[in-house]
Amino acid sequence: MSKSRSNRRKSKKKRHWRTFVLLILLLVIGGGGYLAYDVANNAKNATDKIYQEIDRDKVKNHRTEEVEITKDAFNILLLGIEEQGGGQRSDVVMLVTVNPQTKEISLLSIPRDTRTMVPAAGYKTKITESYSYGGVESTIETVNEMLDVPIDYYITTNFEGFEDIVDTLGGIEVDVPFTFKSQLTGSLKWKTFYEGPMELNGNEALAYVRMRKKDPQGDKGRNDRQQQVIKAIIDKGTSISSITKINDILGDLGDNVKTNIPPSKFASFMKLYSKLKDTEIQNLAIEGTDEYINNIYYYIPDEESLTEVSSALNDTLNNTKEKNLTDNQSSQSQQSEQAANNEEY
């Protein structure tokens, strides 16, 4: 890979998390704190409902050894599942690569209309349709096929889970940056969001975070609003007044979130999250072109970009402490050289 490409990739680093990732991690990993509390009180049903192992016989290119969360690098596939036409699709597909030793985190959002080979279907189609051909195993294998990276864990959620959490908390307050209208799911009614502080229920909060076209900042504005809502959920969810709602929150998680992360590892995830919560995130993107095939819209990924993204993800997975050691030694060497130069003068 050329130096210019590497530099370009590094330039995509940002200090803020992509919002949907934060939401899912909040619901599952952040919720792990609640789970740990309730498990101590023998509430095992919630963890049983959330935990769902995958059929490894249906997934190629996976590691057989157990991942030690606080030490080993790993991948998490995050899927937002949407009901459509009586079936289910992976409307949101994101891949997070975490290396606890080097404190590196890479984040890739795969456009839902990306045209790629879906092994379970036997032909190329949109990646959003991969879920309908065999559930989470099919989407995992599709991502494997496209990026050549192993998937250790997955987390799926749906938008009902988002609404339920907000409603269970009794709503949230946000500071609306400008006045706009957005259509509510279900009723399809239009809701006006007025500039300034507003109280939102779950359905309204979902419409608030999904609006994009009327935002003068486009995706950035939507990301800012989503982060605002997530912070509001965190603030209210961790308040003393919400302690009595722990069991209800657990019920929301169990009904709407599935993962193959064992409940026994939730504590390790909490520990890792506290260690890496301020880590700079390397945001990756798949470059491509818009194209219509048989009057159907597809996003055609650039092969060179796929190779670049695959290399970046595998670099994060395969880096070890030696990277930090080398960086430290280089820094110490530069400091010693500078000190020697100063002595000469």
N, C-alpha and C positions, 0 to 999 in steps of 0.2 A: 504494500500500500504506500502511495506517495506521501511525502512529508506534508504537502499542501492539504491533502485529504484528511490526514490525521489532525492537522491544526484546525481545519474547518469543522471536524467532528467535535473537537474539544471546545470550539467557540460556541457550541450549542448548549453548553452547560448553563443551568439557571439555578437560582437559589430556592425557587418555590416548587413544590410538588405539583404534578398534574392532578387536577381536582378529583376525578373519578377514582383514581388510585387511593387518594386520601380517604375518600368516603368508604370504600370497601375495606381498607385496612382499619379504619375507625370502627366499622361495624364488627369486623372479625377479630383483629388483633387488639384494638382498643377494648372491644367487648370482651376480650379474653380476660381482662382484669375482673370484669363482672363474673365471667364464667368461673374463674379461679375462686372467687368469693362464694359463689353458689355451690360449686363442687364440694367445697369444705362443709357445706350444709346438706350434702347428699342429694342435690338436685341434678341428677344425671340425665334426665330426659332431654334437656336443651342441647347438651353436647352430643348426644346420640343423634339428634335430628340434624345437626349441622354437619357432623362428620360423615363423609361419603367417599370411600376409597374408589380408585379407578381400576378398571380391568387391565392389568399390565400386558396381558396377552394381546390386547388390541392396540397397544402403543409400542412403536419401535423407538430405538435410540434413547433409552432411559437408563439411569444408573440403578444398580442393584444394591449398592451399599447405602446404609442409612446416613442421612444428612445431619450433622451436628450444627444446629441453627446458629449458635454464637461463634462458630469457628469456620465452618465450611461455606464456600460460595454456593449460591443456589438461585434458581429461577422460579418465579411465581407467575402463572398465567391468570390474568384477571378478565372475567367475562361478564358483560352485562346482557342478560337474557331477556328477550322481548317476545311476547306472544304475537303471532302474525298469521292470519289465515288458517287458524286451527293448529298451527305448528309453532315451533320455537326456533329462533335465530340468535346468533351471538352478535347482537347489535353493537356492542363495544368489545374490542379485543386489544388488550394491552399486556405487555410483557415487562416484568421488573426483574432485573438481575442485581443481586446483592452480594458483595464480598466483604464480610465482617473484618477480615484481617487487614485489608488495604483501605477499608472504609470507602469503597466505591459503590455507587448505585447508578445503574443505567436503566433508562425508561424508554420503551418503544410503544407508540400507539399505531396500530395497524388499521388503515382505513377500511371500513366495513365493506366497501365495494371493490376491494382489491381482488383482481382475477388471479387465481392460483390453482394448482392441482389439489383437489380434495380426494385423497386416497380412497376413502369410504364410498365416494360417488363414482370414482373411476374416470373422472374427466375434470377439466378446468371450469371453475365457476366462482362466484363471489365467496369470499371467506366467511361472510355473515351466514351463508347457507350451510357451512360445514357442520354446525351443531345439529341441524335437522337430519343429517345422515348417520347419526350414531352418538349424539350427545357430546359430553365433554371429551370423551376419548377421541372422537373424530376431529374435533377442533385442535386438540393437542397434537395429533399426528399430522394435521395440516400445517400447523406452525413449525413442527419439526421438519417437514418436507421442504418448506419454504426457506427456513433460516438455518437449518442444520445445528440446532441447539437442543439440549435435553431439557425437558420440563419436569421439575421436581414436585411442584405443588400447583394447585389451581384454586381459585376462589370464584364462585359464581354468585350473582345476586340479581335481583330484578327491581324495577322502579317502585313496585309496591312496597318493597322493604324500606326504601327511602321515605316514602310517605308515612308508613306505619311508625317508624322511629320518631319522626317529627311529631306525629299526633300523640304518640305515647308520652312524649315529653311535655305535652300540653301546648305545642306550638313554639315558634322561635321569633325573635325580633331581629330585623335587619335594617340597615340604613340604605335605602334605595338611592342609587346615584343620580337617576334621572327618571322622569315620568314616561311610562310606556305601557302598552297593552300586550298580553300574552294569553294564548288559549289554554284552558284547563283540560287535562285529560279526563276521560269519562264523560262529563257533562258537555264538553266542547264549548262551554260558555267562555266569553272573553272577560278577563280580569284586568283592571287598571291598577298598576303599581305606581303610587305617587312618590315623588322625590321626598326623601326624609325617612324617619323611623316608621316601620310598619310591622305589625304582628302578622305572621303567616302560619296557616295550618299546613299539613303535609302536602295536599294537592296543590296549594298555592306556591309552596316552596319549590316543588318540582317544576312548575311552569316558570318560576322566577329564574331558576338556574339553567333551564334549557333554551331560553330565548337567546338568539344570536343575530338574526338579520337586522333587527332594529337597533342594535348596539353600535354606536359610532366607532368602537374599538374592535368590533368583530369578535374573533375567538378570544382575544386577550380580555375583553370586557366580560365575556361569559366566564372565563376562568376566574377572574377577580370576584365575580358574584358567587360562583360555586365555592370558592375558598371562604368567602364571607359566611355563607350558609353553614359550611362545615365547622368553622370556628364557633358559630352560634350553637350548633349541635353539641360540640365538645364542651363548651362552657356550661350549657344547661345540663348536659348528661353527667357531668362530673360535680354538679352542685349538690349540696346537702339535701335540697328539696327533692332530688331525683332518686335518692337512696331507696325510698319505698317502692320505686317503679322498676327495680332491678329484674324481678321475675317477668314483668311485662316486656321489658326490653329483650330479655332472653327468649321470650316467646316469639317476638318479632324476628329475631335473628334466626331461630330455628325454622320458621315458616318460609323465610325468603333468602337465606344464605346457605350455600353448600361449599364444603372444602374437604380436601384430603389431608389437611394439616391436623395431625392427631391432637386431641385436647391436652395430652401430656406435654406438648411442645408450646402451648400458649404462653406459659411463664417465660420460656426462652425468647419468644417473639417480643414479649413486653420488655425484657431486658435489652434485647437488640434494638428495639425501637427507641428506647431512652438513650442508647449509645449513639445512634445514627440520626436522630431527629433533626439535627442541624446540618447534616451532610449535604454538600453541593451535589445536585442531581445532574447527570449527563443525559439530556433529552435527545433521543435519536429519532430520525424521521426517514421514511422510505420515499425516495423521490420517484416520480412517475408521470404518466400522462393520462388525460381523459380520453376515453374512446367509446364509441357505440358499436356493438356487435349484434347484428340481428335486431336492431332498434332497442337494445338493452344497454344501459350505461354501465361501464366498468372503469376501474382505476387500474391502469396497466403499470406494474412496478418496473423500474429500470433495473436490469440485471446487475449492472455495476454497483448500483446503490444497495441492492440486496446483499451483495458480497461484502460491501463496506460495513453495513449494519451487522451482518453475521460476525464479521471479524471483531467489531467493537464489543458485541455481547460476549463472545468467547474470550476476548482479552480480559474483560471484567471477571469472568468465571475462573480463568486460569492463573491470574496474577496471585502472587503469594506475598508473604512477609518480606521476601527478598527485595521487593520493589521499595517498600518503606525503608529497609535497611540501606539500600543503595542511595535513596534520596537523602537520608540522614548523613551518610558518609560523604556524599557530594557537598552537602551544606556545610559540614564540619571542615572539609578540605578548603572550601572557599573562604570560610571564616579565618582559618589558619593562614592562608595565603594573604588575606587582607591585613591580618595582624603583623605578618612579616614585612609587608610593604610599608606599613605605618612606622615600624621600628627603624626602617632605613631612612625615614625622614625625621 
